[in-house]
């Protein structure tokens, strides 16, 4: 056994098994083959290192020829070396662990066993590289390459953060609007911050302008604004200032309906109450004062108003002739149409006009005939319930002889009167007299009613 282990007894060179053919080869021949391969591989390695312009990849065990070839596919084409193992290429990509290495693997093995994992790793590494550089262009390039990536939402949020910092430095309404337009449909904390800042700037702008319409539009366009209470208060203040300077009652009522229950509404109500009282007193109208009492029965000015009404009634009772006038008075001679032998009668006709807009009147008229310069005959006529501002015709007879010439002269005056605000005592209502001639005389209108024949 010792002789067999030490070598061939015939003195031949020891044999070595060839890996491909399994045949035995001498150690000298094997050494020559190894030396030949080394002489070929070394120049190729140096050429690849100089051609790629970068250092050769290394592994745990030392320089990796395969790594250099993997990182330089152009060298693969020139040298004719091709990878034949999918697993080996993927392991090499994992060793480099760069987005470019995984993309090279996907190019060489589009349908490989590890293509899906390599694509996921490439997306992840591209995302990490984009956020590490902190440039919006890199993030936008990532969106363009991987629109459906699971890292797209995170990258979009980071892009919004970088973009928001640039917009925040400008801090203007157009800048924030452009930012929200660029990131429309992608809500995040940055879009929320931009929206809030934009609403703040818009509110400051409309408040500085002092226009109610602009504030109303702001409230309508930004229903969820955190500055809504401030905007409503500013609008209420502007409206209050305008209404207090206005003399229109419609403006006061509109403000009370719009801001019901507010402090400003109570102040406007008090202002309106005072202005209504001033207007009623300036008008000198009893109806205006009574209307004020109906609107504000608990007013502290009730005693003063009742005193004013009493003084008005006293003034009318004392000088009623200033408010009631006789218009178009005349005397006529009338005789019944079917009785030529009946004596003629004298009648006084005219119109009684009231210029008072507040009080009604009961009036007693007195007519006196004047014959040859002397008073000879007199007659009285009572008119009841002459309403404020009313014009009423009257006609009453006066005793006297039938004149042979023109009608005699007469004198007509208001003998007595009484003024009141309510209906006459006893609730009596005046029954209008029939006016046959003169102003507002009635017209006789007869319209026959067709009667059907007996046969129908």
C-alpha positions in Angstrom: 0.0 0.0 0.0 2.9 2.3 0.7 4.3 1.8 -2.8 0.8 2.5 -4.3 0.4 5.7 -2.3 3.9 7.0 -3.1 3.4 6.8 -6.8 3.4 4.6 -9.9 6.0 1.8 -9.5 6.8 2.4 -13.2 7.8 5.9 -12.4 5.1 7.6 -14.5 3.7 11.0 -13.6 0.6 11.0 -11.3 -2.8 11.2 -13.0 -5.7 13.7 -12.4 -9.3 13.2 -13.5 -10.7 15.6 -16.0 -14.0 17.1 -14.8 -15.7 17.1 -18.2 -14.5 13.8 -19.7 -13.7 11.9 -16.5 -10.5 10.7 -18.1 -7.2 10.8 -16.3 -4.7 13.5 -17.3 -1.3 14.1 -16.0 -0.6 16.8 -13.4 1.8 18.5 -15.8 -0.8 18.8 -18.5 -3.4 20.1 -15.9 -0.9 22.7 -14.8 -0.3 23.8 -18.3 -4.0 24.2 -18.9 -4.5 26.3 -15.8 -1.6 28.5 -16.7 -3.1 29.1 -20.2 -6.5 30.0 -18.7 -4.9 32.5 -16.3 -3.0 34.1 -19.2 -6.2 34.7 -21.0 -8.4 35.8 -18.1 -5.9 38.4 -16.7 -5.8 40.6 -19.8 -9.5 40.3 -20.1 -10.0 41.4 -16.5 -7.7 44.4 -17.0 -9.5 45.5 -20.2 -12.9 45.3 -18.6 -11.7 47.4 -15.6 -10.3 50.1 -17.9 -13.3 49.9 -20.3 -16.0 50.3 -17.6 -14.4 53.3 -16.0 -15.2 52.0 -12.5 -13.7 49.6 -10.0 -14.3 46.0 -10.3 -17.0 44.6 -8.0 -15.8 42.8 -4.9 -17.3 40.0 -2.9 -16.5 38.6 0.5 -13.8 36.3 -1.0 -12.1 39.0 -3.1 -12.3 40.5 -6.7 -15.3 39.2 -8.6 -14.8 38.8 -12.4 -18.5 38.1 -12.8 -19.5 41.3 -10.9 -17.4 43.4 -13.3 -19.1 41.7 -16.3 -22.6 42.1 -14.7 -22.1 45.8 -14.1 -20.8 46.3 -17.7 -23.2 44.6 -20.1 -21.4 46.2 -23.1 -18.3 44.3 -22.1 -20.4 41.1 -22.2 -21.3 41.7 -25.8 -17.7 42.4 -26.8 -16.3 39.5 -24.9 -19.0 37.1 -25.8 -19.5 36.0 -22.2 -23.1 35.3 -21.3 -24.7 34.4 -18.0 -26.4 31.0 -18.1 -27.9 31.0 -14.6 -30.9 33.0 -13.5 -30.3 32.3 -9.8 -26.6 33.4 -10.1 -27.6 36.7 -11.8 -30.1 37.5 -9.1 -27.6 36.7 -6.3 -25.1 39.0 -8.0 -27.8 41.8 -8.1 -28.5 41.2 -4.4 -24.7 41.5 -3.7 -24.7 45.0 -5.4 -28.2 45.9 -4.0 -28.7 48.9 -6.2 -31.7 49.9 -8.3 -29.5 49.8 -11.4 -28.3 46.2 -10.6 -31.9 45.0 -10.3 -32.9 46.7 -13.5 -30.1 45.1 -15.3 -31.3 41.7 -14.0 -34.8 42.5 -15.3 -33.4 43.5 -18.7 -31.6 40.2 -19.0 -34.3 38.0 -17.5 -37.7 39.7 -18.2 -39.5 36.4 -17.4 -37.1 35.2 -14.8 -37.9 33.5 -11.5 -36.9 36.5 -9.5 -38.2 39.3 -11.8 -41.1 40.3 -9.5 -38.9 40.5 -6.5 -36.2 42.4 -8.5 -38.8 44.9 -9.7 -40.0 45.5 -6.1 -36.5 46.0 -4.9 -35.7 48.3 -7.8 -38.8 50.5 -6.9 -37.8 50.5 -3.2 -34.2 51.5 -3.9 -35.3 54.1 -6.4 -37.7 55.6 -3.8 -34.9 55.7 -1.2 -32.5 57.3 -3.6 -35.1 60.0 -4.6 -35.9 60.9 -1.0 -32.2 60.9 -0.1 -31.5 63.5 -2.7 -34.4 65.7 -1.5 -35.1 67.2 -4.9 -38.6 67.5 -6.4 -37.3 66.5 -9.8 -36.1 63.1 -8.5 -39.4 62.4 -6.9 -41.4 63.4 -10.0 -39.1 61.1 -12.0 -40.0 58.3 -9.6 -43.7 58.9 -10.2 -43.2 58.8 -13.9 -41.3 55.5 -13.8 -43.4 53.8 -11.1 -47.0 55.3 -11.1 -48.5 52.2 -9.5 -45.7 51.7 -6.9 -46.7 51.0 -3.3 -44.2 53.7 -2.3 -45.9 56.3 -4.6 -48.1 57.7 -1.8 -45.1 58.2 0.6 -43.1 59.7 -2.2 -45.9 62.0 -3.1 -46.2 63.2 0.5 -42.5 63.8 0.7 -42.7 65.7 -2.6 -45.5 67.8 -1.2 -43.4 68.6 1.9 -40.5 69.8 -0.2 -42.8 71.8 -2.5 -44.7 73.3 0.5 -41.4 74.6 2.0 -40.8 76.5 -1.2 -44.3 77.9 -1.3 -44.2 78.8 2.4 -41.2 81.1 1.7 -43.4 83.0 -0.9 -46.4 83.0 1.4 -48.8 84.5 -1.1 -52.3 83.6 -2.3 -51.3 82.8 -5.9 -48.5 80.5 -4.6 -50.8 78.5 -2.3 -53.5 78.2 -5.0 -50.9 76.9 -7.5 -49.7 74.4 -4.9 -53.2 73.1 -4.2 -53.8 72.8 -8.0 -50.6 70.8 -8.5 -51.5 68.4 -5.8 -55.2 68.2 -6.4 -56.7 64.8 -5.5 -53.8 63.9 -3.1 -54.8 65.2 0.3 -52.1 65.2 3.0 -50.9 67.2 5.9 -49.2 69.6 3.5 -52.3 70.3 1.5 -54.3 70.8 4.7 -51.6 73.3 5.9 -51.7 75.1 2.5 -55.5 75.3 2.6 -55.5 76.7 6.1 -52.9 79.3 5.3 -54.7 80.3 2.1 -57.9 80.8 4.0 -56.1 83.0 6.5 -54.6 85.2 3.8 -58.0 85.4 2.0 -59.8 86.4 5.2 -57.2 89.1 5.9 -57.6 90.5 2.4 -61.4 90.7 2.4 -61.4 92.2 5.9 -59.0 94.9 4.7 -61.3 95.6 1.8 -64.3 96.2 4.0 -66.9 94.8 1.6 -69.9 92.8 2.8 -70.2 90.9 -0.5 -66.6 89.7 -0.3 -67.0 88.4 3.2 -70.3 86.7 2.3 -68.5 85.0 -0.6 -65.7 83.9 1.7 -68.1 82.3 4.1 -69.9 80.6 1.3 -66.7 79.3 -0.4 -65.0 78.1 2.8 -67.7 76.4 4.9 -65.2 74.3 6.9 -62.7 77.1 7.6 -61.3 77.3 11.1 -61.7 81.1 10.8 -65.5 80.9 10.1 -66.4 82.5 13.5 -64.0 85.4 12.8 -65.4 85.9 9.3 -69.0 86.0 10.5 -68.1 88.4 13.2 -66.4 90.7 10.7 -69.4 90.5 8.4 -71.8 91.3 11.3 -69.6 94.3 12.3 -69.6 95.7 8.7 -73.4 95.2 8.4 -74.0 96.8 11.8 -72.0 99.9 10.9 -73.9 100.3 7.6 -77.3 99.9 9.2 -76.6 102.3 12.0 -75.7 105.0 9.4 -78.8 104.2 7.4 -82.2 105.9 7.8 -84.1 103.1 6.0 -86.4 101.0 8.2 -86.1 98.1 5.7 -82.3 97.9 6.4 -82.9 97.7 10.1 -85.5 94.9 9.8 -83.3 92.9 7.4 -80.4 93.1 9.9 -82.6 91.9 12.7 -83.8 88.9 10.6 -80.2 88.1 9.5 -78.5 88.4 12.8 -81.3 87.5 15.2 -80.2 87.2 18.9 -76.8 88.9 18.5 -75.6 91.8 20.6 -75.6 94.0 17.5 -79.2 93.0 16.8 -80.3 94.2 20.2 -78.5 97.5 19.6 -80.1 97.9 16.2 -83.6 97.2 17.7 -83.0 99.9 20.3 -81.8 102.3 17.6 -84.9 101.5 15.4 -87.2 102.1 18.4 -85.7 105.5 19.1 -85.7 106.5 15.4 -89.4 105.5 15.0 -90.3 107.6 18.0 -88.4 110.6 16.6 -90.1 110.2 13.2 -93.6 109.9 14.8 -93.0 113.0 16.8 -91.6 115.0 13.9 -94.6 114.0 11.7 -97.1 115.4 14.2 -99.4 112.6 13.2 -101.6 111.0 15.8 -101.8 107.8 13.7 -98.0 107.5 13.8 -97.9 107.9 17.5 -100.7 105.3 18.0 -98.9 102.9 15.7 -95.8 103.3 17.8 -97.8 102.5 20.9 -99.1 99.3 19.2 -95.6 98.3 18.3 -94.1 99.1 21.7 -96.8 98.9 24.3 -94.2 98.8 27.1 -92.3 101.8 26.0 -91.1 104.1 28.7 -92.3 107.0 26.5 -96.0 106.0 26.7 -97.0 108.8 29.0 -95.4 111.4 26.7 -97.1 109.9 23.7 -100.5 109.9 25.4 -100.1 113.5 26.4 -99.3 114.5 22.8 -102.4 112.7 21.6 -104.5 114.5 24.2 -103.1 117.9 23.1 -103.8 117.1 19.4 -107.5 116.2 20.3 -107.8 119.5 22.3 -106.4 121.5 19.4 -108.9 119.9 16.9 -111.8 120.6 19.3 -110.7 124.2 19.6 -109.9 125.0 16.0 -111.7 122.5 13.9 -112.4 125.1 11.2 -108.8 124.9 10.2 -109.2 121.2 9.2 -112.7 121.1 7.7 -113.7 123.3 4.7 -116.8 123.9 2.6 -116.2 123.6 -1.1 -118.4 124.6 -4.1 -121.5 125.7 -2.1 -124.5 126.9 -4.1 -128.2 127.5 -3.8 -130.7 126.2 -6.3 -134.5 126.4 -6.9 -136.1 123.0 -7.2 -139.7 122.0 -8.1 -141.2 118.5 -8.5 -141.2 117.5 -12.1 -144.8 116.2 -12.1 -146.4 119.0 -10.1 -146.3 122.4 -11.9 -148.5 123.9 -9.2 -146.4 122.9 -6.3 -144.3 125.7 -4.8 -140.6 125.8 -5.5 -138.1 125.0 -2.8 -134.6 126.3 -2.1 -131.7 123.9 -1.5 -128.2 124.4 -0.4 -125.6 122.1 -2.1 -121.9 121.7 -1.8 -119.0 119.6 -0.7 -117.4 119.2 2.8 -113.7 118.4 2.7 -111.5 117.3 5.6 -107.8 118.0 5.4 -107.0 116.2 8.7 -105.3 112.9 8.3 -105.8 111.7 11.9 -109.2 112.8 13.3 -112.8 112.2 12.2 -115.4 115.0 12.6 -119.1 115.6 13.3 -120.1 118.9 11.8 -123.2 121.1 12.0 -123.7 123.5 9.0 -125.8 126.7 9.1 -127.1 128.4 6.0 -128.8 131.9 6.1 -130.6 133.7 3.2 -129.8 137.3 2.6 -132.6 139.3 1.1 -132.1 143.0 0.5 -129.1 142.9 2.7 -130.9 141.4 5.6 -130.9 137.9 7.1 -134.3 136.4 6.7 -134.3 132.6 6.7 -131.9 130.0 8.3 -131.4 126.3 8.2 -129.0 123.8 9.9 -127.7 120.5 8.6 -125.6 117.8 10.6 -122.9 115.8 9.0 -121.6 112.9 11.0 -118.5 110.7 10.8 -116.5 112.8 8.3 -113.5 110.5 8.0 -109.9 111.8 7.9 -109.1 113.2 4.4 -112.7 112.6 3.2 -114.6 114.8 0.7 -118.4 114.4 1.1 -121.2 116.1 -0.8 -124.2 117.5 1.1 -127.6 118.9 0.2 -130.4 120.3 2.5 -133.4 122.6 2.1 -133.7 126.1 3.4 -137.1 127.8 3.8 -137.9 130.8 1.7 -140.1 132.2 -1.1 -139.6 131.3 -4.7 -137.6 134.1 -6.2 -138.9 135.8 -9.4 -135.5 136.5 -10.6 -132.1 134.9 -9.8 -131.7 132.8 -6.6 -131.1 134.9 -3.4 -127.8 135.3 -1.8 -126.9 133.1 1.2 -124.2 132.6 3.8 -123.0 129.1 4.8 -120.7 128.4 7.7 -119.6 125.6 10.1 -121.5 126.3 13.2 -120.3 123.4 15.4 -117.8 120.5 15.2 -116.3 117.8 17.3 -113.2 115.8 16.6 -112.4 112.2 17.7 -110.0 109.3 16.9 -112.5 106.4 17.3 -116.0 105.8 16.0 -118.6 108.4 17.1 -120.3 108.0 20.5 -123.0 105.3 20.4 -121.4 103.6 17.4 -123.5 105.5 14.9 -122.5 105.2 11.3 -123.3 107.9 8.8 -125.7 107.0 6.0 -124.6 108.7 2.8 -127.0 111.1 1.2 -128.0 110.6 -2.4 -126.3 113.2 -4.6 -128.3 114.1 -7.7 -125.9 116.7 -9.1 -122.6 118.3 -8.6 -119.3 116.5 -7.8 -119.4 112.7 -7.7 -123.0 112.5 -8.7 -124.2 108.9 -9.3 -125.0 107.7 -12.8 -128.2 105.7 -13.4 -127.2 102.4 -15.1 -130.0 100.2 -16.2 -129.3 96.8 -17.8 -132.3 94.7 -18.7 -132.2 91.0 -17.7 -133.2 88.6 -20.5 -136.3 86.6 -19.6 -136.7 83.2 -21.3 -139.9 82.6 -23.3 -142.6 80.4 -21.8 -142.0 77.6 -24.3 -138.5 76.9 -23.0 
